[in-house]
């Protein structure tokens, strides 16, 4: 969005791949080193090492107007590096509330104390779901401005259109997709169990990046899961084809059930609704509230396994056409961001750029 609005973007951060990065989506990139998913102590070491070498950022940060920190560890580094750009606005983009921040033990209290201290100097909190505000930011009494930027589809090309009718022949076999960060082991077990019992009348398509921490045995699990296929990582321009090949999309996450997973509004619900795949959620979470408000999708009640089995056992052509047709009732602007939104976002950032800092 910032690039579309003609901002000059420099990406500074860690990577989870062995090779160093010189470029991210055409932006100059400063590689701070490698971290591993879930390796908390190792990440502390990486952040500490980067904090001791911040002087190398002085040249690129001098004169910068906005510093956007995309998680807590980057907020820590951005706050320290701000001495090289003292008049830059500091924005904290918080799209997930890590379970360690919600823990009641000593580590949790320490992390919350660090977060509270850092947020005092933040000019704006950028988040993606109203439940993050009501369940986390407000109870923490963070007296900072908050802006919601939902995980909508970004349409740099205004010519991208929504399908007016299902592109797939109506099942069976019914095709259900699970795309994005694959980190919920319970979801995998539910999907493969129901697919196995359906004996070919339900096909599961998985695409994205499985978490090595949650799925160290992903290939083995996949090999033992009939009617489940994995196509690997994907790029945005592949989404129309990926979702166009489905009837339904899995928008369920038990990874941090009752906490972050119950509060978030994931990319999947916007992408699948835009590209014509009926989203599935479970009752009681923010995703289900969003679907109910739009009067679209399927909300599973009770045990997800049982409810999902019943959905496909009783699904008729007519019912599916109703579900797919309902997606067209959602205005395009509630599912996608266009160029105008990009300029509005950058303008909002620029208005924060004032020398005087509010104190507590």
SULWOHU-V880309 format. One record per backbone hydrogen bond with DSSP energy under -1.0 kcal/mol. NH is the residue of the N-H (numbers start at 1). CO is the residue of the C=O. E is the energy in kcal/mol with one decimal. If there is no record, write none. Layout:
nh:NH co:CO e:E
nh:NH co:CO e:E
//
This chain:
nh:5 co:1 e:-1.6
nh:6 co:3 e:-2.0
nh:7 co:2 e:-2.6
nh:11 co:28 e:-2.8
nh:13 co:30 e:-1.9
nh:15 co:33 e:-2.3
nh:24 co:27 e:-1.6
nh:27 co:24 e:-1.9
nh:29 co:22 e:-1.1
nh:30 co:11 e:-3.1
nh:32 co:13 e:-2.7
nh:35 co:15 e:-2.9
nh:39 co:36 e:-1.4
nh:40 co:38 e:-1.8
nh:43 co:39 e:-2.2
nh:44 co:40 e:-2.1
nh:45 co:41 e:-1.9
nh:46 co:42 e:-2.1
nh:47 co:43 e:-2.7
nh:48 co:44 e:-2.6
nh:49 co:45 e:-2.3
nh:50 co:46 e:-2.3
nh:51 co:47 e:-2.5
nh:52 co:48 e:-1.2
nh:53 co:50 e:-1.4
nh:56 co:53 e:-1.3
nh:57 co:54 e:-2.3
nh:58 co:55 e:-1.3
nh:61 co:57 e:-2.2
nh:62 co:58 e:-1.7
nh:64 co:61 e:-2.6
nh:67 co:89 e:-3.0
nh:69 co:91 e:-3.1
nh:75 co:71 e:-1.9
nh:76 co:72 e:-2.1
nh:77 co:73 e:-1.6
nh:78 co:74 e:-2.8
nh:79 co:75 e:-2.6
nh:80 co:76 e:-1.5
nh:81 co:77 e:-2.5
nh:84 co:81 e:-2.1
nh:85 co:82 e:-1.5
nh:88 co:85 e:-2.0
nh:89 co:65 e:-2.6
nh:91 co:67 e:-3.1
nh:92 co:124 e:-2.5
nh:93 co:69 e:-3.1
nh:94 co:126 e:-2.7
nh:101 co:98 e:-1.5
nh:109 co:105 e:-2.2
nh:110 co:106 e:-2.4
nh:111 co:107 e:-2.4
nh:112 co:108 e:-2.4
nh:113 co:109 e:-1.9
nh:114 co:110 e:-2.2
nh:115 co:111 e:-2.7
nh:116 co:112 e:-2.7
nh:117 co:113 e:-2.0
nh:118 co:114 e:-2.3
nh:119 co:115 e:-2.6
nh:121 co:118 e:-1.4
nh:122 co:119 e:-1.5
nh:123 co:90 e:-2.9
nh:124 co:90 e:-1.2
nh:125 co:145 e:-2.6
nh:126 co:92 e:-2.9
nh:127 co:147 e:-2.3
nh:132 co:129 e:-1.0
nh:134 co:130 e:-2.2
nh:135 co:131 e:-2.6
nh:136 co:132 e:-1.4
nh:137 co:132 e:-2.3
nh:138 co:133 e:-3.0
nh:140 co:136 e:-1.6
nh:141 co:138 e:-1.8
nh:142 co:137 e:-1.7
nh:143 co:141 e:-1.0
nh:144 co:142 e:-1.9
nh:147 co:125 e:-2.8
nh:149 co:127 e:-3.3
nh:152 co:150 e:-1.7
nh:153 co:335 e:-2.6
nh:155 co:337 e:-3.1
nh:160 co:157 e:-1.8
nh:174 co:201 e:-2.9
nh:176 co:203 e:-2.9
nh:177 co:248 e:-2.5
nh:178 co:205 e:-2.7
nh:180 co:207 e:-1.3
nh:182 co:209 e:-1.6
nh:183 co:181 e:-1.0
nh:188 co:184 e:-1.6
nh:189 co:185 e:-2.2
nh:190 co:186 e:-2.5
nh:191 co:187 e:-2.7
nh:192 co:188 e:-2.5
nh:193 co:189 e:-1.9
nh:194 co:190 e:-2.4
nh:195 co:191 e:-2.2
nh:196 co:192 e:-2.2
nh:197 co:193 e:-2.1
nh:198 co:194 e:-2.0
nh:201 co:198 e:-1.3
nh:203 co:174 e:-3.2
nh:204 co:227 e:-2.9
nh:205 co:176 e:-2.7
nh:206 co:229 e:-2.9
nh:207 co:178 e:-1.9
nh:208 co:232 e:-1.7
nh:209 co:180 e:-1.7
nh:211 co:182 e:-3.0
nh:215 co:211 e:-2.7
nh:218 co:215 e:-1.4
nh:221 co:217 e:-2.6
nh:222 co:218 e:-2.7
nh:223 co:219 e:-2.2
nh:224 co:220 e:-1.3
nh:225 co:222 e:-1.7
nh:228 co:225 e:-1.4
nh:229 co:204 e:-2.6
nh:231 co:206 e:-2.5
nh:238 co:235 e:-2.0
nh:239 co:236 e:-2.2
nh:242 co:238 e:-2.6
nh:243 co:239 e:-2.8
nh:244 co:240 e:-1.6
nh:246 co:243 e:-1.8
nh:247 co:175 e:-2.9
nh:248 co:175 e:-2.2
nh:249 co:278 e:-2.6
nh:250 co:177 e:-3.4
nh:251 co:280 e:-2.4
nh:257 co:254 e:-1.5
nh:259 co:256 e:-2.1
nh:261 co:256 e:-1.4
nh:262 co:259 e:-1.2
nh:264 co:260 e:-1.9
nh:269 co:266 e:-1.0
nh:271 co:267 e:-2.7
nh:272 co:268 e:-2.8
nh:273 co:269 e:-1.3
nh:274 co:270 e:-2.2
nh:275 co:271 e:-2.6
nh:277 co:272 e:-3.1
nh:278 co:247 e:-2.1
nh:280 co:249 e:-2.5
nh:281 co:298 e:-2.6
nh:283 co:300 e:-2.3
nh:286 co:262 e:-2.5
nh:289 co:285 e:-1.9
nh:290 co:286 e:-2.4
nh:291 co:287 e:-2.2
nh:292 co:288 e:-2.7
nh:293 co:289 e:-2.4
nh:294 co:290 e:-1.8
nh:296 co:291 e:-2.1
nh:298 co:279 e:-2.3
nh:300 co:281 e:-3.2
nh:307 co:303 e:-2.7
nh:308 co:304 e:-2.7
nh:309 co:305 e:-2.2
nh:310 co:306 e:-2.5
nh:311 co:307 e:-1.9
nh:312 co:308 e:-1.7
nh:313 co:309 e:-2.1
nh:314 co:310 e:-1.8
nh:320 co:316 e:-2.3
nh:321 co:317 e:-2.4
nh:322 co:318 e:-1.8
nh:323 co:319 e:-2.2
nh:324 co:320 e:-3.0
nh:325 co:321 e:-2.5
nh:326 co:322 e:-1.8
nh:328 co:325 e:-1.2
nh:329 co:326 e:-1.5
nh:330 co:327 e:-1.3
nh:334 co:331 e:-1.7
nh:335 co:332 e:-1.6
nh:336 co:332 e:-1.9
nh:337 co:153 e:-3.3
nh:342 co:338 e:-1.1
nh:343 co:339 e:-2.0
nh:344 co:340 e:-2.1
nh:345 co:341 e:-2.1
nh:346 co:342 e:-2.2
nh:347 co:343 e:-2.3
nh:348 co:344 e:-2.1
nh:349 co:345 e:-1.9
nh:350 co:346 e:-2.5
nh:351 co:347 e:-1.9
nh:352 co:349 e:-1.2
nh:353 co:350 e:-1.2
nh:354 co:352 e:-2.0
//
